[in-house]
Amino acid sequence: RTGDPRLSLEHPPLVNALSALPVLTLPNIQLPTDDPSWQRQPPDVYWYIFAEKLVWQYNHDVTRMIFLARLPIVFLTLGLALVGFQFAREAWGRPSALPALVFLLFEPNLLAHGRYTTTDLGGTAFLFLAAYLLWRMWRGNRWSVVHWLLASVGLGLAFGSKLSTLIFVPFFGLMAVLPLYPARGWRTAVRRLLQFLTAGLVSIGVVWVIFGFEYGPFLFQSAPWDQLNHLSGPMPTFWAGIAKIFDLGSGGRAAFLLGEFSTEGFPAYFPIAFITKTPLPILLLLPLAAGLLLWEKRTRGTAVFFLVPPLLYFLFSLQSGLNIGYRHLLPMLPFLLVLISGLTVQTLKIPQTLRVYALRIGALWLLAVTLWIHPHYLSYFNVLAGGPTNGARILVDSNIDWGQDLLRLQQWMADNDVEKVKLGWFGTADPAYYGLNYEPMPGFPRPEFYGLWTHPPFNPAAPEPGIYAISVSSLWESHWGEKSVYPWFRAREPDARIGYSINIYDLR
């Protein structure tokens, strides 16, 4: 509505703007631009206040707003699957296209984030589109202006959707010079690198278009970059966001792993997240596909293209102190799933019938897993992890609990004639908006819950009678340092579960 990206330093505006487009069809949406949160700095603090007022105070049809804002993410998920379909078809042949489509459509982690109004799925989709357009450009025997322009736009869309896609710049640079394509030799390697570098320069212009040609004083929030804030330039929000991401990557946010907490991150966080939240059929088919496709000379170059960027990204993730969710591994999945679809290639040593059957069994297995976990995709954990009921002992936050089960709690209360609950809520939604009858207990991030950590309204050593509904992230006190409020509840099994993100304890 305003064309002003000031309130979001951590994310470029492309995916958020796409999410907002359907909401514009509502005739009476009110923006709280008259509220002080629109003017105060730094914006990464005050946007929470602005969002709270936008959704819960200034407007009165939250359900419709959120539904409309989610629709573009659903379409981006379908677009990601179609890109994978075409990529597999061109890379491996027609028989690989349908398996790639099935894996991309029914992988539960992609499905989970393919229904929420966030930038994670959109960034993954545009990044994989950029990778596909680069691969098409590099396979040519000459410099095709059309393919070069498409690759430039693809890179711009990726960089304009999520800042973490910039991590792939050196990875794609490496892919440009490796001998993975039909035309080989140092001259063609130099040509591919020049294509990539010039496309990258043009992509900056595409990002500037996405920012609405924003121009103004720089907005850096930390040293040494804040010394440049007396200067002006294009996309000040974009450059400030990059600096902000570097600060976040060095730690500072609470991370939870296997009952332990850290603000510096865990080296084992992403390996454990990948092993426990990736479906078993993918974990089993991935080494089989990688081994066979790398072994065969004819398929080796393409296999390296699909395997090396996600592997380098994974190794980079191990160094990050920002350990807040499997969602940060989503950019790896399209590469790996299209790699798996290459098991249909006819020249591989293992008989094709066995490989095709393995792929079909894996696809059916994945479909069964997805139907089983439906509709709780976000909370999926595989059997190696003990399933979703054990997931909260391994990972919390966006791995299992993003406040998605609030309305299911309301339905459970109605079905079980429960008039009121003691609610330890983890989520941004306002339970009172939905008419939920509750007594607040310590939670995050809403003030009426967060303010209770220092003086909980119950005896932590011997809780008073009542029905307690505690979000699993609150249960582990993921955003509170003392870990002394809910140990009594952590030591016992819940009497019921709402989805897999809210535990019910009946102490009547």
Secondary structure, 3 states (H helix, E strand, C coil): CCCCCCCCCCCCCHHHHHHHCHHHHCCCCCCCCCCHHHCCCCHHHHHHHHHHHHHHHCCCCHHHHHHHHHHHHHHHHHHHHHHHHHHHHHHHCHHHHHHHHHHHHHCHHHHHHCCCCCCHHHHHHHHHHHHHHHHHHHHCCCCCHHHHHHHHHHHHHHHCCCHHHHHHHHHHHHHHHCCCCCCCCHHHHHHHHHHHHHHHHHHHHHHHHHCCCCEEECCCCCCCHHHHCCCEEECHHHHHHHHHHHHHHCCCCCEEECCEEECCCCCCHHHHHHHHHCCHHHHHHHHHHHHHHHHCHHHHHHHHHHHHHHHHHHHHHHCCCCCCCHHHHCCHHHHHHHHHHHHHCCCCCCCHHHHHHHHHHHHHHHHHHHHHHCCCHHHCCCHHHCCHHHHHHCCCHHHCCCCCCHHHHHHHHHHCCCCCEEEECEECCCHHHHCCCEEECCCEECHHHHCCCCCCCCCCCCCCCCEEEEEHHHHCCCCCCCCCCCHHHHCCCCCEEECCCEEEEECC
